[in-house]
Amino acid sequence: MSAIKLAIDLYKQPQAAVARALGVSPQAVNQWIHEVRPVPPRLAILIEAATGVSRHELRPDVFGEVPQQADRQALAALVDSRMSKRALRSKFGFKTDAHLAIVLKLPAADVAAWPEEQSVPAIPQVLQLLGVQEQQPVAQEAPHDPDADRIINVEAA
């Protein structure tokens, strides 16, 4: 089963309802299913958000193959939230901040307030959009003293 067929099955709605939700014609959805036309990248992101089917599976030619954990960590190091808002919008084919805000599930005013050419904030929504998993801080154990049980109290006179 192709990724788009799986996504439509997971959406649990008829193709016409999927088309209305994405703002496209039912014929466009039918063409995606029959591989006449590929899913547009901006819609692949919306489909991923709605169904969980990876945009990498929907459009590997645009987003690359499904990243492995090591690849995600390498991407996290490269992205390091140095991507500008303009670059982020163009990467996913969004024309306005409103589209980006919808996908990030953030208020449009917050996204519009980000400077156009400065790095975007490294918030979980942005990292998730880029396919980067947040690194959980590793809890550090208290240092262990191997001689702790050999020390005795000494009274000084």
Secondary structure, DSSP 8 states (H G I E B T S, - for coil): --HHHHHHHHHTS-HHHHHHHHTS-HHHHHHHHTTSS---HHHHHHHHHHH---HHHH-HHHH-S---HHHHHHHHHHHTT--BHHHHHHHHT--SHHHHHHHHTS-HHHHHHS-SSSB----HHHHHHTT--------------TTGGG-------
